[in-house]
Structure formats: C-alpha cells, structure tokens
Amino acid sequence: MGRFSTEGPGGARLGRMVLGKWRLDEVLGVGGMAVVYAATHQNGRRVAIKILHNVLSRNAAVRARFLREGYVTNSVDHPGAVAILDQDVDVDGSAFLVMELLSGETLHQRWTRSPGAKLAVPDVLAIVDQVLDVLAAAHDRGIVHRDLKPENLFLTDDGRLKLLDFGIARLHEGVGRTEITQTGLWMGTPAFMPPEQVKSEWREVDARSDLWAVGALMFTMLSGRFVHENDVPANLMLAAATQPAPTLASVAPEVRPEVAAIVDRALAFHRDARWQDARSMQSAVRLALRGPAEAVPDAIDRLAYATTDDDSQYDARAARAVTAPRPAFSATPPLPPIGSMKLGIAGAMAALALSMKIALACVLVARVCTICPEQAAAAVRVDAGRVLATR
C-alpha cells in the first residue's frame, strides 16, 4: 500500500487526532464515499480508520448505512470478515469506523500485476474456497454482501483472506431494514452484479446473487476479462440485465472443464439454476482443488441439485453425486415461441435495447443524485468497464 502526501486525496487530515484518541498516519485508500487511513491509538495500537466524506456524513441516510456496516460485519462472526473495533462521529461531524489494520494486498492488486491479467487455477480455487467460507457464515445469519469484487477481497501476507466492505450488505431482520436499501436504490458494481441486482429488483436479491458475483470473480481472474464488457456504462448495464453470461470455455478454453462447470453454474441467468448455497459451491471448489479426475465434472455438476439440512454431510454429497441421475439444465433464459412474436426479431431487439439504455441511464443518474447531489460526480466513476456507485 502506497503512502499518500498531505497534498493528495484525504491528505489534509494526516497528523490530526480523531476524537482525541487516534492519530491519522497514512492514507491507505480513497473511494467515492470514504477515505481509509492507517492510524495509531494513544495507547500505541495500530488500526485502520475509514472516514466518510464530510458532505456524505451530512446525509442522514448515507451516514446511517455507513455506521451500520460495523454492526453487519461483526454479525458475520467469522475470522474472514474484517473486524470492526469501533464506530463514532468525529467533532467535525464525519462518521468513521475503526477496523483491524491488515498487511497484504487486495485481489484486484494481485490480479492486475499478474501476467496477462490472469491468475493460476489453483490460486483462484484456493481464494474462492475462503470467500465461500465467509459467505456461508454470512448467509447463515441472513446477510447478503451485494458488493463482491476484487477490491473488496484482501489477501494478507500470511495467506488469509479478509472480506471487506459490508456497507451495502442486506440484513434480513424485518421490514424496517428495507428503508436503507431504498435510499440508494442502485448500488453495487455492474461487472460483478447479477441481473436481478442490476435491475434493482431487491426482493429477488439473495444469497444466490452473491454466488453469481463469486462466479464473476472466478471468470475474470481466470480469463482476464469481465463477464460483460462495454466502455459505455448504459450498455454495460443493459448487457448485465438482459444477457446470459458467456461460458468460461468460450473465452478461456485452457481452463479445466470441472472448473469451468463451477463458474458456468454460478453465472446462470436464473437464480434457480445457480448454486443454491455457498457450501454446495464450496464443495465443488474443493473437489476441483484435488485435481483433474474423470468423475469430477459430473460430480460438480450434480452437486447443485443435492440437498441436505446437515452441513457436515457436504463431502458425502459430493461422493454420492457421482452416481446420481443427471437432471436437464439450461443456463440460457427461454425465448418466447416464434409464432407469438408480432415484430421482426431485429426490430424488436433494437426497440428493447434503445428503451433499456435510456431507462437504465436515467435510473443510474437519478438514483445516485438522490443519495447526495453534491457527491454525484465523486460517487460514480467509470474505470476499466466498472461503474462504482455509492462506494
């Protein structure tokens, strides 16, 4: 992590004390919503402090969602979720979180410096195994992360993975919680968002939506490209909302079939065709980690349909799946009967594309601006095919 100068983003705060307890020593990262600092407590303890931008701290809804991140993160109760040690509001009104200070790099940093922007299959599987372990714990507690991306996965120097930023996570504990989601209606990173989330169909966003994002992470790390690619944000959103993901084999044919099967299942357009829970997908990942085997692809494919209420039997399910009957499956959303089409296919698709582009672009601008008009420009930025909203 590089050191920022006092003239850089967030640098004006360096050296000052937060609530008279923490001295801000170094800028670790700057985002559309917050700045993360390395800091030292007056008792000598080193921590990381995430400070919400002043103008956003003045927005009660944004501030509430930000401070809620500490509660949600600690509710996961898993060593793979970054620990939140404290939360408060500074004397200048800026909300902040105090977190454990990590040493290492994000998955995004490791990926971008790797040859060909690709990671080795064993490395990806080992990372995803840890991600799924954290997600299984979160999902068991009704928490859906909703913003899984390489920047939010931290790889420590001793080989552990830490899942960061539960700031837009959904916690299922009553209707009162839905108001926080409605405030910033469009949230997430389209390159790693499933169709239902891109369309802001929040009632449809569940644990399987996180698993789609895990599939997108694997797809990107193994192929060196995003699931849907387009330099125009509205076109990217349109593709994510309406088009099934390409198969991994179509863009990275060198990846072993059993690994491609895991990714393709996770990226199914319809939720019911995806992995149904994190532990099922994790079992398949662990099978693939054992190396190529003749029966492994079928076992992985059938794991998606095996069910049990006993979490301790997932490995047994994997073994039984080898001999289980294989159900029919299609990851592609069905098309209406040709005879029912009143318009020519080309004309209908052109009309649909145009209307979707306009609608999605308008929704993006309107929804970001409802969060905080003064920060609309800072809260949305386009970078290498990603639209980072409210982050």
TISEBA-826840 format. One record per residue (C-alpha): y negated, x, z; chain. Coordinates in steps of 0.02 Angstrom, whole numbers. Example, Ala and Ser with C-alpha at 12.3 -4.5 7.8 and 13.67 -1.06 7.14 Angstrom:
BEGIN
+--------+--------+--------+--------+
!      Y !      X !      Z ! chaine !
+--------+--------+--------+--------+
!    225 !    615 !    390 !      A !
!     53 !    684 !    357 !      A !
+--------+--------+--------+--------+
END
This chain:
BEGIN
+--------+--------+--------+--------+
!      Y !      X !      Z ! chaine !
+--------+--------+--------+--------+
!      0 !      0 !      0 !      A !
!   -165 !     73 !    -52 !      A !
!   -318 !     92 !     58 !      A !
!   -473 !     -3 !      6 !      A !
!   -650 !     64 !     28 !      A !
!   -782 !    -29 !    126 !      A !
!   -863 !    -75 !    -40 !      A !
!   -705 !   -158 !   -107 !      A !
!   -646 !   -339 !    -81 !      A !
!   -637 !   -375 !    104 !      A !
!   -704 !   -203 !    146 !      A !
!   -860 !   -266 !    235 !      A !
!   -753 !   -316 !    385 !      A !
!   -672 !   -145 !    408 !      A !
!   -702 !    -68 !    579 !      A !
!   -756 !   -230 !    661 !      A !
!   -664 !   -319 !    801 !      A !
!   -583 !   -490 !    785 !      A !
!   -612 !   -591 !    944 !      A !
!   -644 !   -427 !   1032 !      A !
!   -458 !   -383 !   1026 !      A !
!   -407 !   -319 !    854 !      A !
!   -495 !   -183 !    755 !      A !
!   -479 !   -203 !    566 !      A !
!   -423 !    -34 !    497 !      A !
!   -369 !    -58 !    316 !      A !
!   -363 !   -190 !    179 !      A !
!   -183 !   -219 !    128 !      A !
!   -211 !   -357 !      1 !      A !
!   -337 !   -482 !    -65 !      A !
!   -297 !   -656 !   -131 !      A !
!   -390 !   -813 !   -184 !      A !
!   -376 !   -884 !     -8 !      A !
!   -369 !   -738 !    112 !      A !
!   -378 !   -551 !    145 !      A !
!   -238 !   -460 !    237 !      A !
!   -285 !   -312 !    347 !      A !
!   -191 !   -182 !    447 !      A !
!   -263 !   -192 !    622 !      A !
!   -244 !   -115 !    795 !      A !
!   -244 !   -215 !    957 !      A !
!   -344 !   -147 !   1102 !      A !
!   -177 !   -105 !   1186 !      A !
!   -130 !      4 !   1036 !      A !
!    -10 !   -115 !    949 !      A !
!    -18 !   -112 !    759 !      A !
!    -16 !   -280 !    670 !      A !
!    -66 !   -364 !    508 !      A !
!   -205 !   -495 !    510 !      A !
!   -228 !   -624 !    373 !      A !
!   -406 !   -693 !    372 !      A !
!   -451 !   -849 !    274 !      A !
!   -607 !   -828 !    167 !      A !
!   -761 !   -893 !    257 !      A !
!   -803 !  -1028 !    130 !      A !
!   -624 !  -1094 !    138 !      A !
!   -624 !  -1091 !    328 !      A !
!   -765 !  -1218 !    321 !      A !
!   -649 !  -1341 !    233 !      A !
!   -556 !  -1430 !    372 !      A !
!   -404 !  -1475 !    266 !      A !
!   -381 !  -1298 !    198 !      A !
!   -406 !  -1224 !    371 !      A !
!   -276 !  -1342 !    444 !      A !
!   -149 !  -1295 !    311 !      A !
!   -183 !  -1111 !    338 !      A !
!   -163 !  -1116 !    527 !      A !
!     -8 !  -1223 !    507 !      A !
!     76 !  -1077 !    417 !      A !
!    109 !   -992 !    584 !      A !
!    198 !  -1143 !    655 !      A !
!    303 !  -1170 !    499 !      A !
!    350 !   -986 !    480 !      A !
!    407 !   -969 !    660 !      A !
!    503 !  -1132 !    646 !      A !
!    619 !  -1048 !    520 !      A !
!    683 !   -939 !    663 !      A !
!    762 !   -808 !    550 !      A !
!    733 !   -619 !    552 !      A !
!    699 !   -627 !    366 !      A !
!    542 !   -733 !    391 !      A !
!    389 !   -629 !    436 !      A !
!    344 !   -656 !    619 !      A !
!    178 !   -740 !    659 !      A !
!    116 !   -673 !    827 !      A !
!    -46 !   -770 !    850 !      A !
!   -170 !   -882 !    762 !      A !
!   -351 !   -924 !    802 !      A !
!   -527 !   -940 !    734 !      A !
!   -648 !   -792 !    744 !      A !
!   -826 !   -805 !    809 !      A !
!   -892 !   -822 !    631 !      A !
!   -779 !   -973 !    600 !      A !
!   -647 !   -882 !    497 !      A !
!   -468 !   -937 !    532 !      A !
!   -340 !   -798 !    547 !      A !
!   -155 !   -763 !    577 !      A !
!    -87 !   -611 !    668 !      A !
!     78 !   -551 !    592 !      A !
!    202 !   -410 !    612 !      A !
!    149 !   -257 !    512 !      A !
!    277 !   -212 !    379 !      A !
!    310 !    -47 !    292 !      A !
!    376 !    -52 !    114 !      A !
!    329 !   -143 !    -46 !      A !
!    335 !   -315 !   -124 !      A !
!    467 !   -361 !   -251 !      A !
!    325 !   -376 !   -378 !      A !
!    277 !   -194 !   -349 !      A !
!    456 !   -134 !   -366 !      A !
!    485 !   -239 !   -522 !      A !
!    327 !   -186 !   -614 !      A !
!    362 !      0 !   -592 !      A !
!    545 !    -13 !   -643 !      A !
!    597 !     44 !   -819 !      A !
!    574 !    -98 !   -944 !      A !
!    515 !   -212 !   -803 !      A !
!    697 !   -244 !   -760 !      A !
!    799 !   -216 !   -603 !      A !
!    983 !   -173 !   -596 !      A !
!   1102 !   -320 !   -573 !      A !
!   1172 !   -259 !   -405 !      A !
!    995 !   -236 !   -337 !      A !
!    944 !   -412 !   -390 !      A !
!   1100 !   -489 !   -316 !      A !
!   1076 !   -396 !   -151 !      A !
!    894 !   -453 !   -139 !      A !
!    936 !   -633 !   -183 !      A !
!   1076 !   -636 !    -56 !      A !
!    946 !   -602 !     79 !      A !
!    822 !   -727 !      6 !      A !
!    953 !   -864 !      9 !      A !
!    998 !   -824 !    188 !      A !
!    818 !   -855 !    242 !      A !
!    807 !  -1012 !    134 !      A !
!    967 !  -1082 !    208 !      A !
!    890 !  -1068 !    381 !      A !
!    726 !  -1144 !    322 !      A !
!    810 !  -1288 !    231 !      A !
!    918 !  -1325 !    383 !      A !
!    755 !  -1357 !    475 !      A !
!    682 !  -1465 !    338 !      A !
!    564 !  -1330 !    273 !      A !
!    541 !  -1307 !     85 !      A !
!    442 !  -1148 !     42 !      A !
!    373 !  -1207 !   -128 !      A !
!    293 !  -1039 !   -173 !      A !
!    434 !   -915 !   -200 !      A !
!    376 !   -773 !   -313 !      A !
!    392 !   -583 !   -317 !      A !
!    228 !   -560 !   -223 !      A !
!    297 !   -660 !    -76 !      A !
!    456 !   -558 !    -56 !      A !
!    433 !   -397 !     42 !      A !
!    561 !   -257 !     40 !      A !
!    548 !   -148 !    196 !      A !
!    580 !     38 !    199 !      A !
!    743 !     10 !    293 !      A !
!    814 !   -109 !    163 !      A !
!    774 !   -277 !    242 !      A !
!    692 !   -422 !    151 !      A !
!    549 !   -522 !    226 !      A !
!    496 !   -689 !    155 !      A !
!    306 !   -707 !    163 !      A !
!    177 !   -844 !    147 !      A !
!    238 !  -1015 !    205 !      A !
!     59 !  -1075 !    179 !      A !
!    106 !  -1218 !     62 !      A !
!    279 !  -1249 !    133 !      A !
!    330 !  -1428 !    160 !      A !
!    393 !  -1477 !    332 !      A !
!    488 !  -1641 !    338 !      A !
!    445 !  -1715 !    506 !      A !
!    359 !  -1880 !    472 !      A !
!    232 !  -1959 !    356 !      A !
!     86 !  -1879 !    446 !      A !
!    128 !  -1715 !    363 !      A !
!    105 !  -1782 !    186 !      A !
!    -85 !  -1781 !    204 !      A !
!    -87 !  -1592 !    199 !      A !
!      7 !  -1589 !     34 !      A !
!   -107 !  -1721 !    -41 !      A !
!   -265 !  -1620 !     -5 !      A !
!   -220 !  -1483 !   -129 !      A !
!   -115 !  -1587 !   -247 !      A !
!    -73 !  -1446 !   -369 !      A !
!     -2 !  -1297 !   -276 !      A !
!    110 !  -1151 !   -321 !      A !
!    138 !  -1027 !   -463 !      A !
!    194 !  -1110 !   -627 !      A !
!    301 !   -963 !   -685 !      A !
!    411 !   -994 !   -533 !      A !
!    390 !  -1182 !   -513 !      A !
!    522 !  -1312 !   -561 !      A !
!    473 !  -1459 !   -673 !      A !
!    452 !  -1582 !   -530 !      A !
!    330 !  -1467 !   -440 !      A !
!    227 !  -1428 !   -595 !      A !
!    206 !  -1616 !   -617 !      A !
!    156 !  -1636 !   -432 !      A !
!    300 !  -1756 !   -404 !      A !
!    304 !  -1709 !   -219 !      A !
!    433 !  -1839 !   -172 !      A !
!    552 !  -1751 !   -290 !      A !
!    519 !  -1576 !   -222 !      A !
!    660 !  -1524 !   -104 !      A !
!    774 !  -1378 !    -64 !      A !
!    839 !  -1378 !   -242 !      A !
!    662 !  -1343 !   -301 !      A !
!    664 !  -1181 !   -202 !      A !
!    831 !  -1137 !   -282 !      A !
!    754 !  -1161 !   -455 !      A !
!    622 !  -1034 !   -403 !      A !
!    760 !   -914 !   -346 !      A !
!    839 !   -935 !   -518 !      A !
!    670 !   -898 !   -598 !      A !
!    655 !   -740 !   -492 !      A !
!    826 !   -682 !   -549 !      A !
!    787 !   -725 !   -730 !      A !
!    626 !   -624 !   -725 !      A !
!    696 !   -473 !   -632 !      A !
!    847 !   -462 !   -750 !      A !
!    763 !   -500 !   -916 !      A !
!    589 !   -427 !   -893 !      A !
!    505 !   -590 !   -943 !      A !
!    460 !   -758 !   -867 !      A !
!    563 !   -915 !   -894 !      A !
!    420 !   -994 !   -992 !      A !
!    290 !   -881 !  -1068 !      A !
!    119 !   -927 !  -1136 !      A !
!    -53 !   -848 !  -1123 !      A !
!   -136 !  -1020 !  -1113 !      A !
!   -118 !  -1096 !   -938 !      A !
!   -108 !  -1276 !  -1002 !      A !
!     29 !  -1228 !  -1125 !      A !
!    124 !  -1137 !   -987 !      A !
!    115 !  -1290 !   -876 !      A !
!    168 !  -1402 !  -1019 !      A !
!    321 !  -1296 !  -1053 !      A !
!    368 !  -1287 !   -869 !      A !
!    352 !  -1476 !   -852 !      A !
!    445 !  -1528 !  -1010 !      A !
!    559 !  -1391 !  -1075 !      A !
!    729 !  -1335 !  -1006 !      A !
!    740 !  -1151 !   -964 !      A !
!    820 !  -1038 !  -1095 !      A !
!    989 !   -969 !  -1046 !      A !
!    986 !   -796 !   -972 !      A !
!   1110 !   -738 !  -1103 !      A !
!    987 !   -784 !  -1241 !      A !
!    859 !   -657 !  -1178 !      A !
!    968 !   -533 !  -1082 !      A !
!   1141 !   -534 !  -1162 !      A !
!   1188 !   -375 !  -1069 !      A !
!   1195 !   -467 !   -902 !      A !
!   1371 !   -508 !   -845 !      A !
!   1425 !   -689 !   -881 !      A !
!   1459 !   -731 !   -699 !      A !
!   1282 !   -677 !   -652 !      A !
!   1206 !   -773 !   -798 !      A !
!   1303 !   -927 !   -740 !      A !
!   1220 !   -918 !   -569 !      A !
!   1047 !   -908 !   -646 !      A !
!   1076 !  -1044 !   -775 !      A !
!   1140 !  -1164 !   -642 !      A !
!    989 !  -1132 !   -531 !      A !
!    870 !  -1163 !   -678 !      A !
!    944 !  -1330 !   -731 !      A !
!    806 !  -1450 !   -781 !      A !
!    875 !  -1592 !   -675 !      A !
!    893 !  -1564 !   -488 !      A !
!   1066 !  -1642 !   -478 !      A !
!   1132 !  -1511 !   -600 !      A !
!   1070 !  -1363 !   -496 !      A !
!   1148 !  -1279 !   -347 !      A !
!   1138 !  -1412 !   -214 !      A !
!   1106 !  -1297 !    -65 !      A !
!   1063 !  -1117 !    -30 !      A !
!   1232 !  -1074 !     46 !      A !
!   1327 !  -1130 !   -109 !      A !
!   1218 !  -1020 !   -217 !      A !
!   1234 !   -877 !    -92 !      A !
!   1425 !   -890 !   -101 !      A !
!   1416 !   -872 !   -289 !      A !
!   1299 !   -722 !   -274 !      A !
!   1418 !   -638 !   -154 !      A !
!   1563 !   -669 !   -272 !      A !
!   1464 !   -585 !   -411 !      A !
!   1421 !   -440 !   -296 !      A !
!   1606 !   -399 !   -286 !      A !
!   1602 !   -352 !   -469 !      A !
!   1671 !   -421 !   -633 !      A !
!   1833 !   -519 !   -621 !      A !
!   1919 !   -638 !   -741 !      A !
!   1916 !   -787 !   -622 !      A !
!   1742 !   -759 !   -551 !      A !
!   1639 !   -851 !   -685 !      A !
!   1742 !  -1010 !   -665 !      A !
!   1738 !   -996 !   -476 !      A !
!   1549 !   -979 !   -479 !      A !
!   1528 !  -1125 !   -598 !      A !
!   1636 !  -1239 !   -492 !      A !
!   1555 !  -1190 !   -328 !      A !
!   1407 !  -1300 !   -371 !      A !
!   1518 !  -1453 !   -356 !      A !
!   1614 !  -1406 !   -199 !      A !
!   1551 !  -1491 !    -41 !      A !
!   1587 !  -1468 !    143 !      A !
!   1500 !  -1503 !    307 !      A !
!   1570 !  -1343 !    382 !      A !
!   1458 !  -1196 !    340 !      A !
!   1592 !  -1074 !    396 !      A !
!   1704 !  -1126 !    252 !      A !
!   1594 !  -1074 !    107 !      A !
!   1701 !   -922 !     66 !      A !
!   1857 !  -1031 !     71 !      A !
!   1772 !  -1150 !    -51 !      A !
!   1745 !  -1006 !   -170 !      A !
!   1930 !   -966 !   -168 !      A !
!   1982 !  -1147 !   -192 !      A !
!   1858 !  -1171 !   -333 !      A !
!   1960 !  -1059 !   -448 !      A !
!   2093 !  -1194 !   -466 !      A !
!   1979 !  -1345 !   -454 !      A !
!   1958 !  -1459 !   -607 !      A !
!   1801 !  -1415 !   -704 !      A !
!   1676 !  -1559 !   -723 !      A !
!   1573 !  -1583 !   -879 !      A !
!   1397 !  -1513 !   -865 !      A !
!   1241 !  -1503 !   -969 !      A !
!   1081 !  -1418 !   -911 !      A !
!    981 !  -1497 !  -1053 !      A !
!    894 !  -1663 !  -1019 !      A !
!    965 !  -1804 !  -1127 !      A !
!    870 !  -1861 !  -1281 !      A !
!    847 !  -2046 !  -1321 !      A !
!    954 !  -2120 !  -1462 !      A !
!    884 !  -2077 !  -1632 !      A !
!    881 !  -2260 !  -1681 !      A !
!    764 !  -2301 !  -1538 !      A !
!    627 !  -2183 !  -1599 !      A !
!    484 !  -2279 !  -1677 !      A !
!    386 !  -2122 !  -1725 !      A !
!    440 !  -1974 !  -1825 !      A !
!    502 !  -1835 !  -1714 !      A !
!    366 !  -1714 !  -1769 !      A !
!    228 !  -1842 !  -1744 !      A !
!    293 !  -1898 !  -1575 !      A !
!    310 !  -1723 !  -1510 !      A !
!    138 !  -1674 !  -1570 !      A !
!     61 !  -1826 !  -1484 !      A !
!    156 !  -1792 !  -1325 !      A !
!    108 !  -1608 !  -1324 !      A !
!    -76 !  -1647 !  -1351 !      A !
!    -83 !  -1779 !  -1215 !      A !
!     10 !  -1671 !  -1092 !      A !
!   -101 !  -1521 !  -1124 !      A !
!   -258 !  -1622 !  -1094 !      A !
!   -190 !  -1710 !   -941 !      A !
!   -120 !  -1555 !   -859 !      A !
!   -277 !  -1453 !   -891 !      A !
!   -385 !  -1590 !   -817 !      A !
!   -271 !  -1609 !   -667 !      A !
!   -275 !  -1421 !   -636 !      A !
!   -465 !  -1411 !   -634 !      A !
!   -492 !  -1572 !   -538 !      A !
!   -365 !  -1535 !   -403 !      A !
!   -420 !  -1358 !   -371 !      A !
!   -601 !  -1413 !   -360 !      A !
!   -557 !  -1547 !   -230 !      A !
!   -499 !  -1409 !   -114 !      A !
!   -664 !  -1317 !   -113 !      A !
!   -787 !  -1319 !   -259 !      A !
!   -866 !  -1154 !   -205 !      A !
!   -699 !  -1066 !   -217 !      A !
!   -632 !  -1145 !   -376 !      A !
!   -657 !   -986 !   -475 !      A !
!   -580 !   -875 !   -342 !      A !
!   -436 !   -992 !   -303 !      A !
!   -370 !   -996 !   -480 !      A !
!   -337 !   -840 !   -582 !      A !
!   -229 !   -804 !   -732 !      A !
!   -126 !   -645 !   -729 !      A !
!     19 !   -599 !   -842 !      A !
!     71 !   -778 !   -875 !      A !
!     46 !   -836 !   -696 !      A !
!    -78 !   -962 !   -631 !      A !
!   -107 !   -930 !   -446 !      A !
!   -183 !  -1085 !   -370 !      A !
!   -248 !  -1102 !   -192 !      A !
!   -170 !   -934 !   -145 !      A !
+--------+--------+--------+--------+
END
